[in-house]
Amino acid sequence: MKPVVYTGTSISHDDARKILDADYRPPVRRHDIRRLLKTSPEIIGIIDGVFFDSAAVAHREIIEALKSGIIVIGGGSMGALRAYELESYGMVGVGKVFEMYRKGIIEADDEVAVTFDAESNEALSIPLVNIRMTIESAMNAGILNPGQGTAIIDIARKIFYPDRNYQNVIFECVKAGIITDIEKKKLLDFIKINEVDIKRQDAVLVLEKIRQLL
């Protein structure tokens, strides 16, 4: 049986198939893993999952899969969060986001949460982890100073996750006097070319890890 991978938001199924031949399914929901135990694939990859609008995948059902001998690998989004929480039970975590949870750099679920189109699974907002990495890149490039970078992340954290996008974040930062109109243009121009999509990068690492194990 092919490995089963839950994704579609961090990376599209079409792009994922270019990396790994697998049974691709939409972001994981509560009971999806438990139902999957009836067929017992050798490997399950969890990248994306639902968060607040529906019941998220339960820790217990992942533990059941691990106890049954299935290898469960997580990274990128919901997979990174659950891998951090269940590492002691044998779930394998990969990628930068997983390491950020592991090191305590981030803690909240909404760091990786996005709203997405129910049919295409395409993300409709920007995850906070992507904003963090993009702002860090802007600081490294000299577009922002450290104080501005920290303040921008604080603003982004306070915006409800479905409303997080660079336009909304930067608008609030200008209003708060964190950046000027001139700096706003420089930052937006920088983001257009240098936006960091860490969730997609980590999704690729999950697929490559599964391919390696196969």
N, C-alpha and C positions, 0 to 999 in steps of 0.2 A: 504494500500500500504506500502511496506517495505520502510525504510529510504534509501535514495540514498547517496552513499559515493564515492567521487572521490579520488582515491589513486592508489597505485601500485608501487610507487617508494620508499616512506618512509617505507611502509610495503606491502608485497605481498597480493594479494587478497586471496590466500589460507590461509595465516596466519591470515588475518583479519577475515575470516569466522569462525575461531576457537573462536573468541571473540564475534562477533556480526553477527546475521543473517540479511543481508542487500543486496541491489542491488548495487554491486560494479562496478564502471566504471573507465576508465583510467583517468589520470590527466586532470583536468578541463581546457577547452579552452573557448575562447570568444563565446558567444551565447549558450553554453551548458545549463546554468541555465535558460535562457529565454525560450529555447525549453522545458525544464522540467516543466515550469509553466502550460503547457497544461494538465498535469496529477496531479499536485499539491500534491506531497508527504508531509507528516506531518513534516518530518525532512530531511534536507540536511546536509551532513558532507563534508566539504572541507579540505582535507589534502594536496594533491599534485595538481599542476597545471603547465601549460607551462608558460615560461617566455619570453625569448628574441627571440627564433627562430619562434614563432607563436604568434598570438594575445592573450594576457592574458585575463582571465575572467574580465569583466568590473565591476566597482563598482556599476554602475546603475542597472545592471541585478540582483545583489545580493540584492540591496535595494528594487527592485520590488518584489522579493521573500519574503523579510521580511514584506513589506507592505501588501502582500496577506495573511499573517498569517502563513507562513512557518517558522519553527525554523531553523536557519542556524548556524551551529557550525563549528569553524575552529581551526586548530592547526597543528603544525609540520612543514609545509613548506609554500606554497602559502596560505593555510588556516590561518596560524598564522599571516601573513602579512595583509591579508584582514580583519581579525577579529580585529586587532589593528586599522586599518584605519576606520572600520565601526562599532566600538563598540558603538558609540553614536546613531547609527541607530537601535541597538538591536541585532547585530550579537554577538554570544557568543564565546569568545576565551578561550582556555585551553592550559596548558602546559608551559614549560620553555621558548621556543622560543617566544611564544606570550608575555610572561612577559618581555623578553629581549627587544622586540620592544617597549612595553608599557613604560618601564623604561628608554628608550633612550640608552641602552647599545649597541644596534645595530640599524642601520637605513636603510642600503642599501638593495635593492631587492636581490642582488647577494649573500647575506649572506646565503640564503637557496637554491639558484639555483644550479642545477646539469644538466648534460646531461644524457639522459637515452635511452635505447633501445626501439625503437618504437613498437616492437612486444611484448616483455616481460615486458616493463616498468622498467626494472632493472637499477639502477643508475650506470653510467659509470665514475663518478667523485665523489669527496668527498665535501660535502657542508661546507662552511666556519664555520657555527655554530658548526658542529661536530668537526672540527679542533680546534676551540676555547675551547670547553669543554674537549677535549682530552689533549690539551696542559696545561690547568688548572689542570687537574688530574696529569699530569707529574710533574708540579711544586709542587703540594701538596705532591707528593711522594718523592720529593727531587731529581728528575732526572734533573730538570732544575731550574735555579734561576729566580726570577721575571724579571730581565732585559732580559734574554734570551727568556723567554716566550713572553714578549711584542714584541721583535724583530721578533720572528718567526711568530706571527700573522700579523705583518706589511708586512713581506715577502709574506705570504699566500694571503693577501688582494690584492697584486699587480699582482698575477698570474691570468690570465683569467680563469673564473670559469670552463670551460670544461677541463682545464688542471690541475685542483687542485686535487692532491693526495699526500699522505704522502711522497712518494719517491721524487716527484718534489720539494715539499716544503723543505724537509730536504737537498736535493742536493743544492738548492739555499742558504740555511742557512750555509752550510759548505763552499761554495764558498765565501760567504760574511764574513766568519770568526766569525759567531755567535756561532757555536758549532764546536768542534774538531771531528776528525774521531772516536776517542774513545767514545765521547759523542753521536755521530751519531748512533753507534751500540747499545748503552744502550737505546737510545730513540726509535729506531725501534723495539727492543726487547720488550720494555714496551708497545708500541702501539699494537703489535701483540696480546697481552694478555688483555690489558686494554682500547682498543679504546672505546670511548664514542659515541654511536649513539643516540644523543638527538632527532633527527627527528623521529626515530622509537619509542622511548619512548613516545614522545608526540602524535604520531599517535595512540598508544594504549590508551592514555588518552581520545582522541576524541571518539574512539569507546566505551569506558567504559562510557563516559558521555552520549552518545546517548542511550546506553543500560539502563542507570539509568533513563533517561527521559521516555523511553518506559514503 
